[in-house]
Structure formats: C-alpha cells, structure tokens
Amino acid sequence: MALMRHGFGYMVEEMGLYHLLSLPRRMVTHETHMSLTLGERIRLVLEDLGPTFIKIGQLASTRSDLLPDSIIQELVKLQDNVPPFSAETARNILEQELDEHLDAVFSYFEKMPLAAASIGQVHRAVLHNGQQVAVKIQRPGILRTMTRDLEIIRDLCVLAEKRLDWAKQYGLTQMVAEFSRSLLAELDYTQEGRSAERIAAQAPGTAEVYIPAIYWDYSSSRVLTMEYVQGITLNRREELLQQGIKLKKVAEQLVDIMLNQIFIHGYFHADPHPGNVMLLEGGKLALIDFGMVGRLSEDMRDSLSSLIIALMRRSTDAMVRAILRLGVLPGDVNQSALHDDMDRLREAYYDIPFQQVSIGQALNDLFGIARKHRLMIPPDLTMLGKTMLTLEGVVADLDPAFSIVQMAEPFGRRLARQRFSGTRLQRKLVEGAADLAESVFELPFQVRRLSALLNKGKLKIDIGLPEMRNVERKLVRVGNRLSFSIVMLAFSIIMAALIIGSSLRGDSSVIWSFPTVEVGSVVALLMFIWLLFSIFKSGRF
C-alpha cells in the first residue's frame, strides 16, 4: 500500500505481487504524487513503512557511490519521529538487563527521556556515588521487529533482481545485506561503548576533545550507561555567541579533532552533526553518540591522500590510478571512458581556488563516477564522504569563511612523509618478505590440494571467450609441433630400419642397391623444410 500511495504501483505489478492484493487493478497501477521527485517519493515510502526502513534509508544516505545525489539529498532528511516509550517500560528493561532493582543501581532516575529515537531513548540518572550518567535504553521488541523487516526486505530484493534489470544492475541484495549488518551492529550497544573508548584512547591527554566514560557495570547489549556531560551543542549558535564564544576557534578545534581521527588514526566519529558535538565549560569539545563510526586502513588512507592530491594537482592520470586502487574494478570497465569522466571532473575544479574546494563534495563527485563505471568502493570510504559533508556544514554555520582544506593540507603532507619514511618502508619490506615466505611454505599444500582436485575430477576452469581464443591458438601450436615430431620420428624409424637391414643382409636386391641413405636424407630435409614453412606461415608454431 505504501508503494501505491507514493506512485510505485507499477513495481507491485512488475514484481508479480498483484495476486497477493485483493484490490482492483486500477488501484495498483494508479500513480499518485507524480508532481514529486523520485527521491521525495522514496523518502515518503520509507517514512510510511516505519523505523527499520527509516534506518535503512539513513544508512543508504551515506552511500553516494551507489545512489544518485538527488536521492541522497532526500534520504538525509529522514527523521525518527517516534514517540518515547513509558518510564515503566524503561524501568522493566533496565532491571531485566542489569539483573538488579532500579533503586539498587541509581539513586535518581529521571522518568522523562532527554531524547527518543527509533532504536532507543536516553534518560538522565545518578549513581549512588553521585556520578551523573546518561542511560541509553533500547526500545522494547525492536530487535525482533527489525530482524523480521530485514528478512522481508531481503526477500523482496531477491524477487526484484529476478524480475527487474535495474535491481540486478544495482545489486540490491548485496546492498541490503551490507545495510542489515550495519543496522544490527547498531542494535548492540556494547559495540557503541567500545567505539567510544577506542576514540577516547586515540586522543592524547592534552587534546581539546572529551569523550564520555562508559560504565560497563551498568551496561549490556540493550543498555548503555555513560558519563553525563553538560554543555552547549553546536546547533545552539545564538547561545554560543551570547556566551562570548569565538566560533572560528570552535570550528578550528572541531576540524582538528576530526582530521586527526580520519587521517592519523583511521578510526573516526562518522556522524558529527551539531547535536552530537557540544562545547564544555572548560573550552573542550565533547563528542557523543558513537553508534556510527568509520574505519580507514593504512592502505585506504594512502590511496585517499593520493586521490585528493591528484585532484588538487589536476592530474587526470593520477586520479584514475588512485580511484582504481580504492575500488574493485569490474572486468569490462571502459578505462578510456573512465579517464574522460575524470578529466571532466578535473576541469570542473580547475577554476575553483584551492581554499574553496569542498573535500566532501569532491569525494562524492569521485564516488559518483565510480558508481557510473560500477567500481565497488569500500563502504567506509563513502561514509567518509558523508562525514566530511556533515563536518563542512557544521563549520560553515560556525564560520562561513573557514577553510577545511587549508587545515587538511598539513595532514596531507604528514601522511606523505609517513608513507615514504624509512621506518614504514622497512616494515613493508619485512611484511612482504613474511608473506612471500608463507606463500613458499604453503606451496606443497596447494600442490597436493590441486592434485587431489584433479584426481577427483572436481577442478573447475572458468574461461571467457578471449581466453578460449588464446587456448585455441596454443593448442594449434602444440598440435603442429606434435605433428612435426611424429612425422620426423616415423621417417627416422623407417630410415633406421632400412639402414640396419641393408647392413645385416648384404643382399643385391634392387631396394638394397638403391642409395637409401642419400635419398632418405634428401627427402627428410625437404619434408623438414616444407613442414617448417607451413607452420611458420600460419604463425602458430
């Protein structure tokens, strides 16, 4: 019904689901809301379908490599407009998860939640030692509901890929499987707590960032108890100004914190929107809500820095090499067309001053080209693109003249120095030698495994048409060589028999009086020349 209400009734029919509905065909095929864009109608469908679909849409909004910008812009508008559950329900969940009476854990528990969302809500409380905490409690039955909804989505995607070409082209099943893993991981609050502690461990003691402590004695997979921090969130700009806060300094602090996490440590807060960042009384910035984090390996950071440097230097060839290193390249990619698209992107940034370049937009433009040519970009990289766009939006609200690129430049130089440092090159050499040694040691096992497969007849060979032609040419060459060898061997055997016979018998018959050796040698030479000429002429020796 949600599909039909928002102009997607044709999909119900194309997917063969009409027979499940006891509705007139005109209601299925009737299109409504056609004045709205495709992205707007998709957003309305997801909001109608409930929390699971809203979360899937929010996760999809991070994948600019998979979806067009027009749809991404609508998906980022998805909001969790879910009423809070009762304080009594929250109390029951807490006592069940912590296996203690609420009064034994907290000296005070605020019944009205500080915030509510589709997955859970947050209550303020006080431990018996006087420590103020924020208690995040998962919505009752949400795991069961989301698991069921995800199974329905998966089945629909399988059906869509069988019936709709565009669904197969986008790889809906694989896309939804990836989003499902991320969503189910977000339902486990222990992962969020570990992410917070890991980011806190990355920051040195002098860093101007504060990460709330996690109280594991009062936490579980459905309950997360963390230190309560009080400050001014960055979306309260007027209040910051009234307090005499220099917004440019705040912007500089936030960018420095995020760039350190991204480029130096490779583990970062992936949702730094203004409500998740607050200014504390001492001037530090506190980050909260670590349900969404990104990870960049050392190799990914190297390739990313190469990509950004290539874009800034306006080198199309370097941009192509960098993006090919970042993604999985399909076998039928048109590298000439890819190069042309990269060249057009380079020209689009040609006249823009370096300080005005948006890293987030540049990354999304690059990932859009990757999507067009079906390169599989790692999800964490596309999440980085959304993170940078969010960060740039926050910074622009604080200080429109602030340039993130200028602050990113020293990080780029630092990464370049680290990339070619003696210590790192030595480590890479040692790792390469270790991998090579391991491969050598595994060679006998792999040979035995291959032999076993051959003996059982289970070895499968997948050869495409170009490879078949190569195999055919090689087989012809082998055949020619084999024919040449057989002919020469047969003639040699006959000649040897005649020579031996003539030596043993000493008869004066015509055949033995015939100059066998001399004539045979001449014939063998002529045959040899003729066979070589034929084979070399075919070019397949």
N, C-alpha and C positions, 0 to 999 in steps of 0.2 A: 504493500500500500504506500509506503514512503517513497518508493521509486516512482510510482504512478503519480503521486501528488506533485512531484517536482520535475515532471517531464521526462522520466526514464521508462515509461511504459513499454516502449519498443524493446528494451532489454529483456523484460519479462517474457515477451513472445520469442525473441531470438534465442534465449537460453532454454526454451522449451518448458517454462514454468506455468504457462497459461492453464494447463489442465488441473493445476493444484488450486486454482481460484474459482469460486462459484460466483463469478461476475460476468456481466455482458462484455463481449469483446470490445465494444466501443469505449468502455471504461478503462480497459487495459491499454489500448492504443491511443487514447486521447491525450494530447500533450498540453500541459499547463505550464505556467511560469516561463513561457518561451521568451519573454522580454528580459529575463535574467541571463547572465552569462553562465557558461558551463561550470566555472569554478563556484559561483554563488549557489547554483542548484546542488552541486556535490556537497557543499558545506551544509545546506539545509537538510539534505538527506541524512547526513551523519548526525546532526543535532537531533533529528527526529528519532533515530534509531537508539540513542542512549549513550551511556558512559563509555562502553567498550569501543564503540565506533568513533566517539569523540577523541578518545586517547589514540586510536589508530590514526585518525586524521592529524592529530598533533604531532605524532611521530613521523607521518608522511611529509609534514611541512618542513622537515629537516633534510629531505632527500631531493635537493634541486637537481641532482644528476638523473633522477627518474621521472620527475614531473615537470611540466611547463611552469613558467613563472606565474601565469595567470591563475593557475590552480593553487600554487604555493601561497600566493598573496591572500587567497580566501581561507585556506586551511589555517593560517596563523591567527585568524580571527576566532577560531573555535574556543569557546569558554565552557568551563564546567559549572553550569547553573544548576547545581544540585543542592536541595535543602539539607541542613545538618540533621544527623540522627540524634535521638534524645540523650540526655545526660545519663539516664538509667541504662540505656543500651551501652553507652561508653563505659559505664561502671562495670557492667557484666563482662564485657570483653576484657577489660583490664584485669579483673580478678581471675578470669579463666586463664589468661595468658601468663600472668605473674604468679599464679597459684597462691595468692595471699589476699587477705581482706584489704580493701582500698585504704581504710584508715591506718592499716599497719604499714603502708608504703608512703602515703602522703599525709602531711599534717593539714594541708589545704588543697582542694581540687575545685577549680572553677567550672561551674556547670555550663556556662555559655562558651562555645568554642571561639577561639581567636580567628580561625579561618576554616572553611569547609570546601572540599573538592570531591570529585567523583570517586576517588580511591579512598580517601580518609579525611579526617579533620584533626585540628590541633587545639589542645586545651592547656591552659596555664595551671601550674601546680607548684607546691612547695614540699620539699623533702623534710624529714624530721630533723635533719641537721641545719635547716634554714636555707638550703640552696634552692633558688627559684629555677624551675625547669619548664620546658615546653614538651608536652606529651602528644605524640602523633599516633592516632588510633585508626586502624584500618576499618573501613565501612563493613558492616556485617554482610556475609554472603557474597562479597564482591569477587573473591577468587573463583567460587563456583559459577557465578554469573558470567564472568569474563572468559573462563575456560569453555563454557558452553557456547558463548557468542563466537569465540575464535574458531571453534570447530565448525560452526555454521558458515563463517566467512571462508574458511579453508575449502569446504565442500563446494561453495558457490564459485570460488576461484577455479577449482578443478573443472567444474562444469563449463565455466566461461571460456577457459583455454581450449576446451574441446570444440566449442561452437563459434567462438569469436576470434578472428585473426588478430585484432589489436590486443586482445587479452593475452594471447600467446606471445606476441611480439614484446609486450611489456614484462612478461614473466610474472604474472600476478601471484601465482602460488609461491614462488620463491620470495617475492617481495613481502607477502603477508606472513610467511614463516619467519622472516627476519624481524618484522614488527612485533610478532607474537612473542618471540624470545625476549625482546627489549621490554615489552609490556609486563610479561610475567616476572622478569627480573625486578622491575619497579615495584611489584607487589611484595617483594621480600625486603623488609625494612632493614634486615641485618646488612644487606649489600649497601644500602644508603649510608648506614653508620660507618662501615669500613671505608667507603669512599671519602667521607668527611675526615676521618682520621688520617687517611693517606695524604690528602691535600694539606692537612694541617702539618704533617711531618715534613712536607716539601718546603714549607716556609721557614726560613731562619728566625731566630728569636727577635731580631731587630726589624723584621718585615712589618710593613704597615697594614697587615691583614690579620683578622681574628676569626678563627673557626670555632664554633661552639663545641664544648666537650660532650662526649657520648657517655651515658650512664648505662653500662651493659647489664648491671644487676637488675635493672628495671626495664629491660628491653627484650624483644623477641622478634619473630618474623612479622608479627602483626602490630607490635607496639614499639615505638622508638622514643626513648626519653633522652632529651638533650638539654644542655645548658640554655637557660632563657637569657637572651641578650636584648637590651633595650637601647634603641637609638632611633635615628630619623632615616626612613627609607628614601632612596634617591628619587622616588616618584613624588615626593613632597617638596618640590623645588622652592616654593614660596617660603616654607618654614625654614629651609636651609638658608635662604637669603636673609630672613629675619634674624637668624642666629649669627649673622655676620660671617658665614662660611664662604671661603673663596672657592667658587665652583670649578675654576680652572685647575686648582690644586687637587680637588677631589677627582676630577676627570683623569689627571695625570697619575694619581695613585691607583685608580681602578685599572687603567690601561697597563701600567707597570706590573700589577699583580697578575692580570690575565696573560700578558705576553710571557711572563716568567713561567706560568703553568703550561702554556702551549708549547713554546719553542725550547725551553730549557729542560723541563721535567717531562713533557709529553703526556701529562695527565691533568685534565682541566675541568672546571665547572662549566657545563655546556648550556646553562640557562641563566646567564647573568642579567636578567631583566630587572628593572628598578625596584620591584618588590622583594627581590632576593638579595639586595645589597643595601646595607644600612651604615650610616655614619655614627660611630660611638662617641661618647663624651671625650675620650682622650685623643680623638682625631684619627683613630684607626677605622678601617672599613671592615665590616663583618659580612661574610658570605653565609647564606643559609640555604636549605633545601638542596641536597645533593642527590636527588632522585635521577638526575640526568647528568652523566659525566662523559667526557670523550677521552680517547686514548690514541696517542700517536707514537708508533715505534720510531727508533732512531733512523731507520731507512726511510720511513714515511716523512719524517721531518727534513731529511736531506733532500728528498725529491720535491717536497713542498717549497723549501727555500730556493731550490734551483728553478722551480716554476715561477715563483714570484720575481726572482732576479731576472729571469729571461723576459718576463712581461715588462719589467721596468726598463730593461735594456733594449726592448723592442726587437728581440731576436726570434723570428718565427721558428727557425730550425731548432733552437734550444727549447722553445716552448713545446714543440711536438715531441722532442726526445723526453722532456720532463713528464709530460702527461701520459706518454706511453709507459714510462717507468711506474707511474702511480696506479694505473689500471690494468685490468686483464684484457688483452687485445683479442677480439674475435678474428677467426681465420680469414674472413672475407672482407676485412676492412679496406676501404679505399684510402690509402695513405696520401695520395695526391689531393683528394677532396678534403681530407683532414688538414693537410698543410694549407689549403686555400682558406678554410674556415678560420684557422689560427691566424693567418695573415690578415684577414678582415678584422679579427678581434684586435690585433696589434694596431691596425690603422685607426680603430675606434678610440684607442687610448693614446694615440700619437700626440694630439694637441692638448691633452689634459696635463696640467702641471703635476709634478711628482707628489707634492704635498696634498693635492686634492683627490688623489686616487683612493677609492674605497676598496680595501682588501677583500671584504666580504662580497661585494658586488663583482669584483674581478674573479674571485673563486667561483661564484655561482655562474658567471658567464662561461668560464672554462668548463665547468661541470655540465653546462647546457650543451656545449659542443661534444663533450664526452658522451652524453646521453644520445645525441643525434647519431653518433657513429657506433653506438652500442658498446662502449668501453665500460667495464664493470669497475666503478670507483669504490674503494673501501668506505663503508658507512660512516666511520669516524671522521673521514676527511670531509664528507658532505655535511656532517654535523658541525664541523669546524666552520664551514661557510656560514651556516645559520648563526652560530655563536658570534662570529665576527660582525655580522649584520646587526645582531641584537646589541652587542657592545658599542658599535658605531652609533646606533640610535640613542643609547643612553648618554654617550659622550656628547652627541650633537645637542641634546636637550640641556646638558650642563653648560657647554661652551661651544657654540656653533663654529668658532674659528679654530678649534683644537684639531690637530692633525695626528691621527694614529700612525700613519705611515712614517712620519718623522721619528716617532718613538720606536717603531719597529725596525728602523734601519740599523741601529746598534746591535739589536738582537740578531739580525741577518749577518752582520759582519762577525759577530761572535760565533755563530753557527758555522760560518765558512772557515774560520780559524780552527775550530774544533774538528771539523771534517777532515782537514789535512794535517792535523797535528801529529807529531811523531808517536805519541802515546797511542793514539787511536789507530794509526796505520800499523803499528806493531801488534796491537790487539787483533785487528782484522787479519793480519798475516798469520798469527797464531791460530785464530779460529778457522781460517781457510785450510791451514795445514792439518788441523784436527779433523775437519770434515773430510779432507782427502784421505787421511789415514783410516778413518772409519769406513769410508767407501771401499778402500782396498781390502780391509778385513772382512767386509760383508760380501765381497765378490764371490768367494767359493759358495756361500749360502745361496746367493742369487742364481749362480750357475746350476746348482743342484735343483733349485726350485724350477728353473726353466726346463731342465732335463725331465723333471717329474711331470710337468705340464705337457711336454712333447710326447712322453710315453703314454700318458692318459688321453692324448688327443684333445686336450682342453685349451690349447693355446689359440687365442683369437687374434686375428690380424685385421685391422681396420685400414683399408687402403682406398683413398679417394681416386678420382679419375686421373689427375696429373701424375699421381704416384703409380697408377696402373700403366700409364704410358712409359714411364721410366723402367718399370719392371719388364714390360714387353720388350723394350729395346735391349735391356740386359740379357733377357732370355734368348733373343735372336742372336746376340753376340756369342753367348755361351754355345748355342746350337751350331753356329758357324765354326767356332773353334773346335767343337767336338767332332763335327763332320770332317773337318780338315785332318784332325788327328786320326780318326778311324780310317779314312781313305789311305793316308800315308802308312798307317800301321798295317792295313791289309796288303797294300802293294809291297811293303817291306817284307812281310811274311812270305808272299809268293816268290819274290826275288830270292830270298834266303833259301827257300826250298829248292828252287831251280839250281842255284849255285851249288848247294850241298849235293843235290842229286847228280849233277854233272861231274862233280869231283869223285863221287863214290863209284858210279857205274862206268865211267870212261867209254860209253857207247859212241858209235859213229852215226847214230840216227840223225835225221835232219834237225830235230829240235835241239839235240845237244851240240851239233856242229854250228848251230846258229849263234851269233855273238850276243848271247843273252845279257851278259853283264853290261856291255856297252849300250845296247839298245834300251835295256831297262833303266839305265841311268839317265839316258836322254829323255825317255818317257816320264820318269819320275820328276825330272827337272821341269819339263813342260807342264805337267799336272800341277806341280807346286806353284809355278808362275801364274798359271790360269786361275787356280783357286785363290791365291793371294790377290790377284787383280779383281776378281769378282767380289771378294769380301771387302776389300778396301774401297772399291767403287760404291758399295752400299753404305759405307760409313759406319758399319756396325761390327767391326772386329773387336 
